[in-house]
Amino acid sequence: MHITRRNLLRTAGTLTATIPFLSDQRRANADEGPGRARPPAIRVGQIGVGHAHATKLSVYRDSPDYEVVGIVEPSAELRQSVSQHPAYRDVQWMNEEQLLNSKDLQVVLVETHVRDSLATAARCIAAGKHVHLDKPAGDSLSAYRELLAQAEQRRLMVQMGYMYRYNPAVLLLREFLNHSWLGEIFEVHTVMSKVVGGEDRTQLAEFTGGMMFELGCHIIDLVVGVLGAPDKVTPYAQHASLRDDRLLDNMLAVFEYPRATATVKTSAMEVEGFSRRHFVVCGTKGTFHIQPLDNPTAQVALSEKRGDYTAAYQELTFPKFVRYVADAAEMAEIIRGKKETQFNYAHDLAVQTAVLNAAQMPS
């Protein structure tokens, strides 16, 4: 997308970005233009309901780009716990062999517990299926590297479930970077926190990487997208809570680059943490500050007028952001050969390496 005046509205001194980020319905309408038939729906299935984001299946159910074949969950207890959730209602339950052998199945969403995700994704790749793999990409870098190598050899997609990749504010930030409007980037600062309590803390403590592994991975994906793989990562980790568990719940990592630094902060104790989640990029010619990340707004300062943007600080607002809709739409375009992925195997491997280093986990 190129920034043009028609993509901007100015109301009461506030710029409103009307960025045409991918939407399954808009894409479907484009495909159904005069003289065009809608392409056949892509057949998709899901393995697992144990991941916190597993209900994203509803995005694929609602999209005209996809036909949901069925869902797999070996645990009867988990199946029962989600049986009334709208995302799974009336979807056919089956075992993994049945799903992977379903006629014309092309894509599998891997939404298992993280401990099982890489092995599950590997079986899907071996069966010749594209994969949407929810975050983080397991705790074994060697296993993840092998998964990506097998996918590349078979020309299959492994789309990571990092939920801010298609955030409209992040898309606009990328446009600023592509135009070099922020100059030379020397600082990135970001925070991703919330309150986690009770049983959820115990479950997250399964991995030694704590909140950086569980939550910080989302913004590490963005940091690597802006600055690339870091030269060095220095982690700082605390169990700051009085709770009697092992969860590292107050974490910071410093990423070092030849001419820049980035800080990534994440905790399990911040009241109204969703509202303070932010991503700030500072360059020699401007600053782009996104806060909050969900349903985002941005404050942008420029050293001089750029396109429709003035110098000094201005506030930008965006359309309501619905997670994973654009991820699903872009995957459909890639599978249909309409575009190349924006996030290649090398990027995703660099992200996972940085995640494990920031979380003090062996890489």
C-alpha positions in Angstrom: 0.0 0.0 0.0 1.3 3.5 -0.9 0.4 6.4 1.3 -1.8 8.9 -0.6 -4.1 11.7 0.4 -7.2 9.6 -0.3 -6.1 7.2 2.5 -6.2 9.9 5.1 -9.0 11.8 6.8 -8.5 14.9 8.9 -11.1 15.5 11.7 -10.8 18.0 14.5 -7.1 18.3 14.1 -6.5 14.5 14.2 -5.4 12.5 11.2 -7.3 9.3 10.7 -5.5 6.7 8.7 -8.0 4.7 6.5 -5.4 2.1 5.5 -6.8 -0.7 3.3 -5.1 -3.4 5.3 -6.2 -6.9 4.1 -9.7 -7.8 5.0 -11.2 -11.2 4.0 -14.5 -9.6 2.9 -12.9 -6.8 1.0 -10.6 -9.2 -0.7 -13.5 -11.5 -1.6 -15.4 -8.5 -3.1 -12.3 -7.6 -5.2 -12.1 -11.2 -6.4 -15.8 -11.1 -7.4 -15.5 -8.1 -9.6 -17.2 -7.9 -13.1 -16.3 -11.0 -15.1 -14.4 -12.7 -12.2 -15.5 -15.8 -10.4 -14.6 -16.3 -6.8 -11.6 -18.7 -6.5 -12.3 -22.1 -4.9 -12.3 -21.9 -1.1 -9.1 -23.1 0.6 -9.8 -26.2 2.7 -8.4 -25.7 6.2 -8.4 -27.7 9.5 -7.2 -27.1 13.0 -5.2 -29.3 15.4 -5.6 -28.4 19.0 -7.7 -26.1 21.2 -5.1 -25.8 24.0 -3.5 -22.5 22.9 -4.9 -19.3 24.2 -5.6 -18.0 20.7 -7.2 -21.2 19.4 -10.6 -19.6 18.9 -9.2 -17.7 15.9 -10.8 -20.6 14.0 -13.8 -18.3 13.9 -11.9 -16.0 11.5 -11.5 -18.8 9.0 -15.2 -19.9 9.4 -16.3 -16.3 8.6 -14.0 -15.9 5.6 -15.2 -16.7 2.1 -11.6 -17.6 1.3 -11.8 -20.7 3.5 -13.8 -23.9 4.1 -13.2 -25.4 7.5 -12.9 -29.2 7.2 -12.7 -30.2 10.8 -10.8 -29.9 14.1 -8.6 -32.3 16.1 -8.2 -32.4 19.9 -7.1 -35.7 21.5 -8.0 -34.6 25.0 -11.7 -35.3 25.8 -11.4 -32.9 28.7 -10.3 -30.0 26.4 -13.0 -30.9 23.9 -15.7 -30.7 26.5 -14.4 -27.4 27.9 -14.8 -25.7 24.5 -17.8 -27.6 23.2 -20.1 -24.6 23.6 -17.8 -21.9 22.2 -19.1 -20.4 19.0 -15.7 -20.9 17.3 -16.2 -24.7 17.5 -19.9 -25.1 17.4 -21.0 -27.5 14.6 -17.5 -28.1 13.4 -16.7 -31.8 12.7 -14.3 -33.3 15.3 -11.9 -35.9 14.0 -8.6 -37.5 14.7 -5.3 -36.2 13.2 -5.0 -39.0 10.6 -8.5 -38.2 9.3 -7.8 -34.6 9.1 -4.5 -34.9 7.3 -6.0 -37.3 4.9 -9.0 -35.1 4.2 -9.6 -34.5 0.5 -7.9 -31.4 -0.8 -6.9 -30.2 2.6 -4.3 -27.4 2.1 -3.8 -25.6 5.5 -3.6 -26.7 9.1 -3.8 -24.3 12.0 -1.6 -25.6 14.8 -3.2 -24.4 18.1 -2.0 -27.0 20.5 -0.2 -26.4 23.8 3.2 -24.9 23.0 4.9 -28.1 24.2 3.3 -30.0 21.4 3.3 -27.4 18.6 6.5 -28.1 16.8 6.0 -31.9 16.6 2.5 -31.3 15.4 3.6 -28.8 12.8 6.3 -31.1 11.5 3.7 -33.9 10.9 1.6 -31.4 8.9 4.5 -30.3 6.8 5.4 -34.0 6.2 1.9 -34.5 5.0 2.3 -31.6 2.5 0.2 -29.0 4.2 0.8 -25.3 4.8 0.8 -24.4 8.5 -0.3 -21.5 10.6 1.8 -22.0 13.8 0.7 -20.1 16.9 3.4 -18.4 19.0 6.0 -18.9 20.3 7.6 -21.4 18.0 8.4 -24.0 20.7 11.4 -24.1 23.0 13.8 -26.0 20.6 15.5 -23.8 18.1 17.0 -26.8 16.3 13.6 -28.4 15.9 12.2 -25.1 14.6 15.1 -24.7 12.2 14.4 -28.2 10.9 10.7 -27.5 10.5 11.5 -24.4 8.4 14.0 -26.3 6.3 11.5 -29.0 5.6 8.8 -26.4 4.7 11.2 -24.6 2.4 12.2 -27.8 0.7 8.5 -28.6 0.1 7.6 -25.0 -0.8 5.2 -24.8 2.0 4.2 -21.8 4.1 4.8 -21.7 7.9 2.9 -18.6 9.0 3.6 -17.5 12.6 0.7 -16.3 14.7 2.2 -13.0 15.8 -0.9 -10.9 16.3 0.4 -7.4 15.5 2.0 -8.1 12.1 -1.1 -6.7 10.2 -2.1 -4.1 12.8 -3.0 -1.0 10.8 -0.6 1.3 12.8 2.2 -1.2 12.2 1.4 -1.2 8.5 1.7 2.6 8.4 4.9 2.5 10.4 6.4 0.2 7.7 5.4 2.7 5.1 7.2 5.4 7.0 10.3 3.2 7.2 10.0 2.3 3.5 10.0 6.0 2.7 12.9 6.7 5.1 10.7 9.4 6.7 12.1 8.6 10.2 15.7 8.8 9.1 18.3 6.5 10.7 16.7 4.4 13.4 18.6 4.6 16.7 16.1 3.5 19.3 13.1 1.1 19.7 11.3 0.9 23.0 8.4 -1.4 23.6 6.2 -2.8 26.4 3.8 -5.8 26.3 2.2 -6.6 29.7 -1.0 -7.7 31.4 -2.1 -9.1 34.7 -1.9 -12.9 34.9 -3.3 -14.7 37.9 -4.0 -18.1 39.5 -3.8 -21.2 37.4 -2.6 -19.3 34.3 0.6 -18.4 36.1 1.2 -22.0 37.0 0.7 -23.1 33.4 3.1 -20.4 32.0 5.7 -21.4 34.5 6.1 -24.7 32.6 8.7 -22.9 30.5 11.7 -21.1 32.1 11.3 -18.2 29.7 8.4 -16.7 31.6 6.6 -13.7 30.2 9.2 -12.9 27.6 8.6 -16.3 26.0 4.9 -16.1 26.4 4.1 -12.5 25.7 7.2 -10.6 24.7 7.6 -12.7 21.6 4.9 -10.7 19.9 6.8 -7.4 20.1 10.2 -9.1 19.5 8.7 -10.0 16.1 8.1 -6.3 15.5 11.6 -5.3 16.8 13.3 -7.7 14.4 11.0 -6.4 11.6 12.4 -2.9 12.1 16.0 -3.5 13.0 16.8 -7.1 11.9 18.5 -9.7 14.0 20.4 -8.2 17.0 24.1 -8.5 17.5 23.6 -9.1 21.2 20.7 -9.7 23.6 21.1 -9.0 27.3 18.2 -10.4 29.3 17.1 -9.3 32.8 14.5 -11.5 34.6 12.8 -11.4 37.9 10.1 -13.3 39.8 8.8 -10.1 41.4 5.4 -11.4 42.6 4.8 -12.6 46.2 3.1 -15.6 44.7 4.6 -19.0 45.4 5.3 -20.1 41.8 8.3 -20.0 39.5 7.0 -17.7 36.8 9.4 -15.0 35.7 6.9 -12.3 35.7 8.9 -9.1 35.4 11.3 -9.2 32.4 13.4 -6.9 30.3 15.7 -7.5 27.4 18.1 -5.1 25.7 18.9 -5.7 22.0 22.1 -4.2 20.7 22.9 -3.2 17.1 25.8 -1.3 15.6 24.0 2.0 15.7 20.8 1.3 17.7 19.4 -0.2 20.8 16.0 -1.7 21.5 14.4 -2.5 24.9 11.6 -5.1 25.3 9.7 -5.0 28.6 7.0 -7.5 29.7 5.3 -8.4 33.0 2.4 -10.4 34.4 1.5 -7.8 37.0 0.6 -4.5 35.2 -2.9 -3.2 36.0 -4.5 -2.1 32.7 -1.5 -3.4 30.9 -3.3 -3.6 27.6 -3.7 0.1 27.5 0.0 0.8 28.0 1.2 -1.7 25.5 3.3 0.3 23.1 5.8 0.2 20.3 8.1 3.3 19.8 10.5 3.8 16.9 12.9 6.8 17.1 14.9 8.0 14.1 17.1 11.0 13.3 14.1 12.5 11.3 11.1 11.4 13.4 9.4 9.3 16.0 6.5 6.9 15.6 4.8 5.9 18.8 2.0 3.4 18.8 -0.1 3.1 21.9 -2.1 1.1 22.6 -1.3 -1.8 20.3 -4.9 -3.2 20.2 -7.3 -0.8 18.5 -4.3 1.4 18.1 -3.6 5.1 18.0 -0.2 6.7 17.1 1.6 9.9 17.9 4.0 10.8 15.1 6.7 13.6 15.2 8.6 14.6 12.0 11.5 17.0 11.5 9.7 18.3 8.4 6.5 17.8 6.4 6.3 14.4 4.7 3.4 13.7 2.3 0.2 14.6 4.1 2.0 14.6 7.5 3.1 17.8 9.2 6.2 18.4 11.3 6.0 18.1 15.1 3.6 15.8 16.9 0.3 14.7 15.4 -2.1 12.0 16.5 -3.3 9.3 14.2 -6.3 7.0 14.7 -7.1 3.9 12.8 -10.0 1.6 11.9 -10.9 -1.0 14.5 -8.3 -3.8 14.4 -9.6 -7.4 14.5 -6.8 -9.9 15.1 -6.0 -12.5 12.5 -8.4 -11.4 9.8 -5.6 -10.0 7.7 -3.3 -12.9 8.5 -5.8 -15.3 7.0 -6.4 -13.1 4.0 -2.7 -12.8 3.2 -2.2 -16.5 3.6 -5.0 -17.1 1.0 -3.3 -14.7 -1.4 0.1 -16.4 -0.9 -1.3 -19.9 -1.4 -3.1 -18.7 -4.6 0.1 -17.3 -5.9 -1.0 -13.7 -5.9 1.8 -12.4 -3.7 5.0 -13.4 -1.8 5.1 -13.6 2.0 6.3 -10.5 3.9 7.8 -12.8 6.6 10.3 -15.3 5.2 11.9 -18.3 6.9 15.0 -16.3 7.7 13.0 -13.6 9.5 11.0 -16.1 11.5 14.2 -18.0 12.5 15.8 -14.7 13.6 12.8 -13.8 15.7 12.8 -17.2 17.4 16.5 -16.9 18.1 16.0 -13.5 19.7 13.0 -14.7 21.7 14.9 -17.6 23.2 17.9 -15.3 24.0 15.7 -12.6 25.6 13.9 -15.3 27.6 17.2 -16.8 28.9 16.4 -20.1 27.2 19.0 -22.3 25.4 19.1 -21.6 21.7 
